[in-house]
């Protein structure tokens, strides 16, 4: 709104002369100039007071002394008018009037009034806010015609307290432009309850606004009313969150009525930066978790990848397919990468727990560390029996589930893993004999080059097979008994069924292939294995 700081004369010199001529009369009726001012006598010759009289196209007001008023606010029959320097009634104009009670506190030095076509000042009601449209903008006035501004309550009255913004319904600019706010407004406020530990009752602002003096975004609807207490307000095709006082929330925010300190990940949403604030919907974002979502990562300033669905819900405890690829998200919603041991929930996509290949949950130092082949051998079966499956989810920012043959390095040595390609076992490490190769939790078992051959023990528990790798000496010592040596044999052994507890055994070579038929497979310890139909029939040494 463009306003004058002071209404200037609206009558030209020629017009004033015309007025003066019309006022001059030898009879004591009509307009008369007396003692440097103008007065008006009625037909009875009486001096008129507190009355409007017209001259030409303009109206003039005669005060209680009968003198024409100039440059002042006039109250007449419960209405307010303004007369300019020449005494003419002002119409269709803004006028700035000095505040005679100004003390430099919560009131302005001048109040703005607007006088309509009939010269009356626009006034408001004490009952409710009533807005008038002036030059395409809306304004509200008090009962005395003063333009209201700043934070206004539902009745259109000013609230000048520091926390006026909290419960106000409208915002109408400053003392020189009181137009009703519509749409987005970036406003400076004072929040005495800014303490980051003082979590608001129905939202968390991610500890973003941690200062008493804040500048925050507010949104005002087409009727001028402030939007507040919303966790998914649609504005121009995007969703925004507003706290109970109308401030736009940013970054991590809990759903309305959730308790931030105990909210599940599904109750969190991410709303971008304080400058943007639009909810992340159906997309990836990489950020530091909120303090109340993951205190450790928050304190370490450690970021992670998250994904929000079409409603802004954060994926958590899920294996989800996104753009044709699968990813895993932990209970905090963080995408996990690398080789992971995962215990599934009620379906092939529900996740009950995620461990690293080292057996640790989120770097819990108390968990067993697996960084060598022997460590993996020692623990994989206990994890498999506990319903964990081994997966590979790429590395770093990749995170996409891998399938088929994959390579893992342990203590500088590379190992081949075979991960399912389809169905409910997609991505899970195979624990089976596949194409004459034995896979234990996904890892291909094979004999060391120096040993040449090794024995795979197969235990069946509750209908599931579990594999372990034995060197020749261990196998002979623990699972065989002496047999009669023949020919040039120095000693001979056969499997002792009393020691196997129902286990089965297979012989594999350095490529990991199961030996189906061997008459004399010599290992690195000069033991010879006789195999028929994949069954180890005899072990012997030569003289």
TIRODO-664753 format. One record per residue (C-alpha): z negated, x negated, y; residue in three letters. Coordinates in steps of 0.25 Angstrom, whole numbers, padded with zeros to 4 digits, always signed. Layout:
ZXYAla/...
This chain:
+0000+0000+0000Unk/+0004-0005+0013Unk/-0006-0001+0024Unk/-0008-0004+0039Unk/-0021-0011+0043Unk/-0021-0002+0056Unk/-0013+0010+0059Unk/-0005+0007+0072Unk/+0000+0016+0082Unk/+0010+0026+0077Unk/+0015+0032+0090Unk/+0026+0024+0098Unk/+0024+0023+0113Unk/+0035+0033+0116Unk/+0027+0043+0107Unk/+0014+0040+0114Unk/+0021+0043+0128Unk/+0026+0056+0122Unk/+0012+0060+0117Unk/+0006+0056+0130Unk/+0016+0065+0138Unk/+0013+0076+0129Unk/-0002+0074+0131Unk/-0001+0074+0146Unk/-0003+0087+0153Unk/-0007+0092+0167Unk/-0015+0104+0160Unk/-0028+0101+0153Unk/-0022+0105+0139Unk/-0016+0096+0128Unk/-0017+0081+0128Unk/-0023+0074+0140Unk/-0026+0059+0142Unk/-0040+0057+0147Unk/-0048+0044+0149Unk/-0038+0036+0141Unk/-0037+0046+0129Unk/-0031+0059+0125Unk/-0037+0072+0124Unk/-0032+0086+0121Unk/-0035+0099+0128Unk/-0033+0113+0122Unk/-0027+0125+0129Unk/-0041+0129+0134Unk/-0042+0115+0141Unk/-0053+0111+0130Unk/-0053+0096+0125Unk/-0050+0096+0110Unk/-0059+0088+0101Unk/-0058+0085+0086Unk/-0044+0090+0085Unk/-0030+0086+0082Unk/-0019+0088+0092Unk/-0005+0085+0091Unk/+0005+0078+0100Unk/+0019+0076+0096Unk/+0019+0072+0082Unk/+0005+0066+0081Unk/-0009+0072+0080Unk/-0020+0067+0088Unk/-0035+0069+0086Unk/-0045+0072+0097Unk/-0059+0068+0094Unk/-0073+0075+0097Unk/-0071+0070+0111Unk/-0057+0075+0112Unk/-0051+0062+0113Unk/-0039+0058+0105Unk/-0043+0049+0093Unk/-0036+0036+0090Unk/-0036+0026+0079Unk/-0046+0032+0071Unk/-0050+0040+0058Unk/-0051+0055+0062Unk/-0059+0065+0053Unk/-0055+0079+0055Unk/-0059+0091+0047Unk/-0063+0082+0035Unk/-0050+0075+0036Unk/-0047+0061+0041Unk/-0036+0057+0050Unk/-0032+0044+0058Unk/-0027+0043+0072Unk/-0020+0030+0076Unk/-0021+0022+0089Unk/-0013+0033+0096Unk/-0021+0044+0091Unk/-0010+0050+0082Unk/-0014+0055+0068Unk/-0009+0045+0057Unk/-0001+0051+0045Unk/+0004+0045+0032Unk/-0002+0032+0035Unk/-0013+0022+0030Unk/-0024+0019+0040Unk/-0034+0008+0039Unk/-0047+0012+0046Unk/-0059+0003+0049Unk/-0071+0005+0040Unk/-0082+0006+0051Unk/-0093+0004+0040Unk/-0087-0009+0034Unk/-0097-0019+0030Unk/-0089-0029+0022Unk/-0094-0023+0009Unk/-0087-0013+0000Unk/-0079-0006+0010Unk/-0066-0011+0017Unk/-0065-0014+0032Unk/-0055-0003+0033Unk/-0052+0010+0025Unk/-0038+0015+0023Unk/-0034+0029+0025Unk/-0021+0036+0022Unk/-0017+0048+0031Unk/-0007+0058+0026Unk/+0004+0066+0032Unk/-0006+0076+0039Unk/-0015+0064+0044Unk/-0026+0067+0034Unk/-0032+0055+0027Unk/-0031+0055+0012Unk/-0044+0058+0006Unk/-0050+0058-0008Unk/-0060+0066-0016Unk/-0074+0062-0020Unk/-0072+0069-0033Unk/-0060+0061-0039Unk/-0050+0051-0035Unk/-0038+0057-0028Unk/-0026+0047-0026Unk/-0016+0049-0015Unk/-0002+0043-0016Unk/+0003+0036-0004Unk/+0016+0028-0003Unk/+0016+0028-0019Unk/+0002+0023-0021Unk/-0011+0031-0024Unk/-0024+0030-0015Unk/-0037+0037-0015Unk/-0046+0040-0003Unk/-0060+0044-0001Unk/-0065+0057+0005Unk/-0064+0050+0019Unk/-0050+0045+0017Unk/-0053+0030+0014Unk/-0044+0024+0004Unk/-0051+0020-0008Unk/-0048+0007-0015Unk/-0053-0003-0026Unk/-0060+0003-0038Unk/-0062+0018-0038Unk/-0069+0027-0047Unk/-0063+0040-0053Unk/-0066+0047-0040Unk/-0058+0037-0032Unk/-0071+0031-0025Unk/-0072+0016-0023Unk/-0082+0008-0031Unk/-0085-0006-0025Unk/-0095-0011-0035Unk/-0091-0024-0042Unk/-0089-0016-0055Unk/-0081-0005-0049Unk/-0069-0008-0058Unk/-0077-0005-0070Unk/-0078+0010-0069Unk/-0067+0013-0058Unk/-0055+0022-0061Unk/-0046+0017-0050Unk/-0042+0004-0043Unk/-0036+0006-0029Unk/-0034-0008-0023Unk/-0041-0014-0011Unk/-0045-0009+0002Unk/-0031-0011+0008Unk/-0023-0005-0004Unk/-0030+0006-0011Unk/-0018+0011-0020Unk/-0022+0015-0034Unk/-0020+0005-0044Unk/-0010+0008-0055Unk/-0006+0000-0067Unk/-0011-0015-0068Unk/-0021-0021-0058Unk/-0027-0035-0058Unk/-0041-0033-0052Unk/-0052-0042-0048Unk/-0066-0037-0054Unk/-0080-0041-0055Unk/-0086-0040-0069Unk/-0101-0043-0069Unk/-0101-0041-0084Unk/-0091-0052-0087Unk/-0100-0060-0097Unk/-0091-0063-0109Unk/-0102-0060-0118Unk/-0103-0046-0112Unk/-0093-0039-0121Unk/-0088-0026-0116Unk/-0092-0014-0125Unk/-0078-0010-0129Unk/-0068-0022-0127Unk/-0069-0037-0127Unk/-0061-0045-0116Unk/-0060-0057-0125Unk/-0069-0064-0115Unk/-0057-0066-0106Unk/-0063-0061-0093Unk/-0076-0069-0092Unk/-0079-0069-0077Unk/-0086-0059-0068Unk/-0074-0059-0058Unk/-0062-0055-0065Unk/-0048-0050-0062Unk/-0043-0040-0072Unk/-0032-0031-0075Unk/-0034-0016-0074Unk/-0024-0005-0077Unk/-0023+0008-0069Unk/-0015+0021-0075Unk/-0005+0029-0066Unk/-0017+0037-0061Unk/-0024+0025-0056Unk/-0035+0025-0067Unk/-0040+0013-0073Unk/-0037+0010-0088Unk/-0050+0006-0095Unk/-0056+0006-0109Unk/-0043+0005-0117Unk/-0039-0005-0128Unk/-0025-0002-0129Unk/-0019+0004-0116Unk/-0004+0005-0116Unk/+0002+0000-0103Unk/+0017-0003-0102Unk/+0018-0004-0117Unk/+0007-0014-0119Unk/-0008-0012-0123Unk/-0020-0016-0114Unk/-0035-0016-0116Unk/-0044-0012-0104Unk/-0059-0013-0105Unk/-0069-0002-0102Unk/-0068-0005-0087Unk/-0053-0006-0086Unk/-0050-0021-0087Unk/-0039-0025-0095Unk/-0044-0033-0107Unk/-0037-0046-0111Unk/-0036-0055-0124Unk/-0045-0050-0135Unk/-0050-0036-0134Unk/-0057-0027-0144Unk/-0053-0013-0146Unk/-0060-0002-0138Unk/-0074+0001-0144Unk/-0074-0011-0153Unk/-0086-0021-0152Unk/-0079-0034-0148Unk/-0090-0043-0155Unk/-0088-0036-0168Unk/-0074-0030-0167Unk/-0065-0033-0179Unk/-0052-0040-0176Unk/-0044-0027-0178Unk/-0052-0022-0165Unk/-0047-0034-0156Unk/-0034-0034-0148Unk/-0028-0045-0140Unk/-0023-0041-0126Unk/-0017-0054-0120Unk/-0021-0061-0108Unk/-0029-0056-0096Unk/-0016-0057-0088Unk/-0008-0048-0098Unk/-0018-0040-0107Unk/-0008-0033-0115Unk/-0012-0031-0130Unk/-0005-0040-0140Unk/+0002-0030-0149Unk/+0010-0034-0161Unk/+0010-0048-0159Unk/+0004-0062-0161Unk/-0005-0069-0151Unk/-0013-0082-0152Unk/-0026-0082-0144Unk/-0041-0086-0146Unk/-0049-0075-0152Unk/-0059-0067-0144Unk/-0073-0073-0144Unk/-0078-0060-0151Unk/-0066-0061-0161Unk/-0068-0075-0165Unk/-0079-0083-0158Unk/-0075-0096-0165Unk/-0061-0096-0161Unk/-0064-0091-0147Unk/-0074-0103-0145Unk/-0064-0113-0150Unk/-0053-0107-0142Unk/-0045-0106-0155Unk/-0033-0097-0154Unk/-0026-0090-0166Unk/-0014-0081-0169Unk/-0017-0066-0169Unk/-0008-0054-0171Unk/-0009-0040-0166Unk/-0002-0028-0172Unk/+0005-0016-0164Unk/-0009-0010-0160Unk/-0014-0024-0156Unk/-0023-0025-0168Unk/-0026-0039-0172Unk/-0022-0043-0187Unk/-0034-0048-0194Unk/-0038-0050-0209Unk/-0023-0047-0212Unk/-0011-0053-0218Unk/+0000-0047-0209Unk/+0015-0047-0209Unk/+0021-0050-0195Unk/+0036-0051-0193Unk/+0038-0054-0207Unk/+0027-0064-0209Unk/+0013-0063-0214Unk/+0001-0069-0207Unk/-0014-0068-0210Unk/-0025-0065-0200Unk/-0040-0067-0201Unk/-0051-0058-0198Unk/-0050-0063-0183Unk/-0036-0060-0182Unk/-0031-0074-0182Unk/-0019-0078-0189Unk/-0022-0089-0200Unk/-0012-0100-0204Unk/-0011-0110-0215Unk/-0015-0108-0230Unk/-0026-0097-0231Unk/-0035-0091-0242Unk/-0035-0076-0240Unk/-0043-0066-0247Unk/-0035-0053-0245Unk/-0042-0039-0243Unk/-0037-0025-0248Unk/-0022-0029-0247Unk/-0013-0041-0247Unk/-0013-0041-0231Unk/-0028-0039-0229Unk/-0036-0052-0228Unk/-0051-0052-0232Unk/-0053-0067-0229Unk/-0045-0080-0225Unk/-0049-0094-0228Unk/-0042-0107-0225Unk/-0036-0115-0236Unk/-0048-0123-0235Unk/-0056-0111-0239Unk/-0062-0109-0225Unk/-0063-0097-0217Unk/-0060-0100-0202Unk/-0064-0114-0203Unk/-0078-0111-0209Unk/-0083-0125-0212Unk/-0092-0119-0224Unk/-0080-0116-0232Unk/-0074-0125-0243Unk/-0064-0135-0237Unk/-0051-0136-0245Unk/-0042-0148-0241Unk/-0038-0154-0254Unk/-0030-0150-0267Unk/-0043-0151-0275Unk/-0051-0142-0265Unk/-0040-0132-0266Unk/-0040-0132-0281Unk/-0055-0131-0281Unk/-0056-0118-0272Unk/-0043-0110-0274Unk/-0047-0103-0286Unk/-0060-0098-0280Unk/-0053-0093-0268Unk/-0043-0086-0277Unk/-0054-0080-0285Unk/-0060-0075-0272Unk/-0046-0068-0269Unk/-0041-0078-0259Unk/-0026-0081-0258Unk/-0019-0093-0252Unk/-0009-0090-0241Unk/-0002-0099-0231Unk/+0000-0094-0217Unk/+0008-0105-0211Unk/+0002-0114-0200Unk/-0002-0114-0186Unk/+0005-0103-0178Unk/+0014-0099-0190Unk/+0004-0092-0199Unk/+0014-0084-0207Unk/+0012-0082-0222Unk/+0019-0092-0231Unk/+0025-0089-0244Unk/+0031-0096-0256Unk/+0029-0111-0257Unk/+0020-0118-0247Unk/+0014-0132-0245Unk/+0000-0135-0242Unk/-0006-0149-0239Unk/-0020-0152-0244Unk/-0026-0166-0241Unk/-0012-0171-0238Unk/-0006-0166-0251Unk/+0004-0154-0251Unk/+0003-0143-0261Unk/+0013-0132-0264Unk/+0008-0117-0263Unk/+0016-0105-0268Unk/+0013-0092-0260Unk/+0017-0078-0263Unk/+0030-0073-0257Unk/+0028-0058-0258Unk/+0020-0046-0262Unk/+0005-0045-0260Unk/+0004-0060-0264Unk/+0013-0064-0252Unk/+0009-0077-0247Unk/-0003-0079-0257Unk/-0004-0092-0265Unk/+0001-0090-0279Unk/-0010-0091-0290Unk/-0001-0091-0302Unk/+0009-0098-0311Unk/+0023-0096-0304Unk/+0036-0102-0309Unk/+0028-0111-0318Unk/+0019-0116-0306Unk/+0004-0114-0305Unk/-0001-0110-0291Unk/-0016-0110-0288Unk/-0019-0101-0276Unk/-0004-0105-0271Unk/-0005-0120-0274Unk/+0005-0126-0284Unk/-0003-0133-0295Unk/+0003-0146-0300Unk/-0002-0159-0307Unk/-0004-0171-0299Unk/+0007-0181-0300Unk/-0002-0191-0307Unk/-0007-0181-0317Unk/+0007-0175-0320Unk/+0001-0163-0327Unk/-0011-0154-0324Unk/-0017-0142-0330Unk/-0018-0128-0324Unk/-0030-0120-0328Unk/-0028-0105-0327Unk/-0040-0096-0327Unk/-0039-0081-0327Unk/-0050-0073-0320Unk/-0049-0058-0318Unk/-0034-0059-0322Unk/-0031-0069-0311Unk/-0027-0083-0314Unk/-0033-0095-0307Unk/-0028-0109-0308Unk/-0034-0123-0308Unk/-0028-0137-0310Unk/-0033-0147-0320Unk/-0030-0161-0322Unk/-0027-0165-0337Unk/-0040-0172-0339Unk/-0048-0160-0334Unk/-0040-0151-0342Unk/-0042-0159-0355Unk/-0057-0161-0353Unk/-0061-0147-0349Unk/-0051-0138-0357Unk/-0047-0145-0369Unk/-0052-0149-0383Unk/-0048-0161-0392Unk/-0036-0159-0401Unk/-0031-0167-0413Unk/-0023-0178-0408Unk/-0010-0180-0416Unk/+0001-0191-0416Unk/+0000-0201-0405Unk/-0010-0192-0397Unk/-0023-0199-0393Unk/-0030-0186-0390Unk/-0027-0171-0389Unk/-0032-0158-0383Unk/-0030-0144-0383Unk/-0036-0133-0374Unk/-0050-0129-0378Unk/-0050-0113-0376Unk/-0065-0114-0376Unk/-0065-0121-0363Unk/-0054-0114-0355Unk/-0061-0100-0354Unk/-0047-0093-0355Unk/-0040-0102-0345Unk/-0025-0106-0347Unk/-0019-0120-0344Unk/-0005-0124-0339Unk/+0000-0138-0337Unk/+0007-0141-0324Unk/+0015-0153-0319Unk/+0016-0160-0306Unk/+0026-0150-0301Unk/+0016-0139-0305Unk/+0025-0133-0316Unk/+0018-0127-0328Unk/+0022-0134-0340Unk/+0027-0125-0351Unk/+0031-0135-0362Unk/+0027-0149-0363Unk/+0025-0157-0376Unk/+0019-0169-0369Unk/+0016-0168-0354Unk/+0009-0181-0350Unk/+0000-0180-0338Unk/-0005-0192-0330Unk/-0017-0195-0339Unk/-0009-0196-0351Unk/-0012-0183-0357Unk/-0001-0175-0364Unk/+0000-0160-0363Unk/+0008-0151-0373Unk/+0012-0138-0367Unk/+0019-0126-0373Unk/+0022-0113-0367Unk/+0014-0118-0354Unk/+0001-0119-0363Unk/-0006-0133-0365Unk/-0007-0135-0380Unk/-0011-0149-0381Unk/-0015-0161-0373Unk/-0016-0175-0378Unk/-0015-0190-0375Unk/-0007-0201-0383Unk/-0012-0213-0390Unk/
